[in-house]
Amino acid sequence: EELFREAEAMQEERQPQLPLLYSLWGFRYCDLLLGRGEASEVLRRAEQTLEWVMTQNWLLDIALDHLSLGRAHLLQAQREGTEDPSASDAPSALRAGLTQAATHLNRAVDGLRRAGTQDHLPRGLLARAALHRAQGQFARAQRDLEEALTIATRGGMRLHEADCHLESAHLHLARGEKAQARESLSKARRMVQEMGYHRRDGEVAAIEELLGAEAPN
C-alpha cells in the first residue's frame, strides 16, 4: 500500500487533473484495498476513474473499473447483510447491494470479452461466480467457475487457477458438499504454497476454519 501511495503521488504530480491511479494500476490498487476490506474506498476511487476512462472509450480500463465496483458492492452488501441481520432494512440493503454488484459484474465480464483480454477474463468470471453463489444461483456460479478454470489451465495462469480452486471450495461449502470442498481446498493450498501466493493465505485459513480442517504442517 505504501508503494501504491508513492506511485499515486507521482501520478498526481505528472497529471494533476488525474490525481488517482487509473487504468491497470488503479485496478491493482483497488484489488489490494478490497483484500483489506476497504469497499467504500474502492467505490470512491473506481466511480471517479470510470468517468475518466469512459471519455477515452478504453475498453479494458472500463471493464476493470466495473469489476472493482462490482466486487466492492458485493463485499459491502455481504457485510451489511451479516453485521445486523435483525435490522429492518438488512434484507433490502443486501438485495440492493447484490443488484448493483450484478450490474457492474455483468458489464465487467462483457467488457473483458470485448477487449479480448483472456488474461483478465478469469477475474471477472470468478467475481461473478462469487456473486451468483451469494445469490444462491449455484448453477450459474458453476458455469462461470468452469469457464474461468478452463481459461486459466489452458493459458498456464496458475494464480487464476488457484483462485478457481478457492472459489470452488466456497461453492461446495455453500452447497453443503464438505468432501468436495476439502478436495478443492487441498488443490488451492498446494498451489498457494508452491507459488508463494501468500495473499491467499488468509482465505485458505478461513475455509479451513469453516471446514473444521487442520492447517497443514
Disulfide bonds with the S-S distance in Angstrom:
none
